[in-house]
Amino acid sequence: MSRIAIPFLERWRESMSQGIKTCTSRTKCYGQLGDIFVVFDATFWLGKVEKMKLEDVATTLFREEGCHSPEEFIKVWEELHPRKGWDGGQKVWVHHFSTMSRKFNG
């Protein structure tokens, strides 16, 4: 188990803290099973890391990605990757995670 860093936009704070967003797809692998990362004052644990086609992520994991539809996931991907854009056949690393703890601020 290693402590890793995975960057997230502020827009994901609420859905991650509520356990709605439970995976993130990236063009590179950030960690492996059992690794932990801290973001938004919470500690998360990687439960699975797998390589998938982007189109499969959009159709089967859009909810876990924090989106309401495959179309929303595609739009978010295009916003985050304006140069390359959307390529459904592109292989990406899907990092599945769950919350381990939240920092107490009170």
JOJOGI-V921491 format. One record per residue. RES is the residue in one letter. PSI is psi in radians with two decimals (* if undefined). OMEGA is omega in degrees with one decimal (* if undefined). D_LAST is the distance of its C-alpha to the last C-alpha in whole Angstrom. Layout:
res = <RES	RES>
psi = <PSI	PSI>
omega = <OMEGA	OMEGA>
d_last = <D_LAST	D_LAST>
//
This chain:
res = <M	S	R	I	A	I	P	F	L	E	R	W	R	E	S	M	S	Q	G	I	K	T	C	T	S	R	T	K	C	Y	G	Q	L	G	D	I	F	V	V	F	D	A	T	F	W	L	G	K	V	E	K	M	K	L	E	D	V	A	T	T	L	F	R	E	E	G	C	H	S	P	E	E	F	I	K	V	W	E	E	L	H	P	R	K	G	W	D	G	G	Q	K	V	W	V	H	H	F	S	T	M	S	R	K	F	N	G>
psi = <2.26	2.70	2.19	3.01	2.18	2.08	2.48	2.52	2.65	-0.53	-0.33	-0.06	-0.99	-0.82	-0.53	-0.72	-0.47	-0.03	0.33	-0.88	1.96	0.19	2.80	2.35	2.31	2.74	-0.23	2.79	2.20	-0.31	-2.96	2.99	2.23	-0.26	2.71	2.69	2.68	2.26	2.49	0.71	0.40	2.64	2.29	2.64	2.30	2.06	-0.29	2.48	2.19	2.75	2.28	2.80	2.48	-0.68	-0.57	-0.63	-0.82	-0.69	-0.48	-0.37	0.26	-0.64	-0.79	-0.42	-0.04	0.25	2.82	-0.25	2.83	-0.64	-0.68	-0.73	-0.79	-0.76	-0.79	-0.77	-0.79	-0.65	-0.69	-0.35	1.13	-0.49	-0.85	-0.61	-2.72	2.22	1.69	-0.43	-0.14	2.37	2.32	2.82	2.15	2.11	1.93	2.33	2.85	2.76	2.32	-0.77	2.87	2.52	2.34	2.14	1.16	*>
omega = <178.6	171.7	-176.3	176.1	173.3	-179.6	176.6	174.6	178.6	-177.9	-177.7	-175.7	-174.3	-177.1	175.9	-178.4	178.8	-179.9	177.9	176.1	-176.0	173.3	176.8	-180.0	-176.5	178.6	175.3	179.9	-178.6	-176.8	-179.1	-179.1	177.3	178.4	178.4	174.5	179.8	176.4	179.6	178.0	177.4	177.9	-178.8	-178.3	176.4	-180.0	-178.9	173.3	-177.4	177.9	-178.0	171.2	-179.4	179.0	177.3	175.3	-177.7	-175.0	-174.8	-175.0	-176.0	179.1	178.5	176.5	178.1	-178.2	-179.4	-177.4	174.0	-179.4	177.5	177.8	179.4	179.6	178.6	179.8	-179.9	177.3	-177.4	-177.7	-174.1	-178.4	-178.0	-179.9	-176.2	172.8	-175.5	179.3	-179.3	176.1	179.6	176.2	178.0	-179.0	178.3	-175.8	173.9	-179.0	174.8	-178.2	173.8	178.7	178.9	-179.8	-180.0	*>
d_last = <30	29	26	27	26	26	26	25	25	22	24	23	19	19	22	20	17	19	21	24	25	26	29	30	33	34	38	37	35	32	32	33	32	29	28	24	22	19	18	16	13	15	18	21	24	28	29	33	34	38	40	41	43	41	43	42	38	38	40	39	35	34	32	30	30	28	31	33	36	38	39	36	35	38	37	34	36	39	36	35	38	40	43	44	43	43	45	45	47	44	43	39	37	34	31	30	26	23	20	19	15	12	9	6	4	0>
//
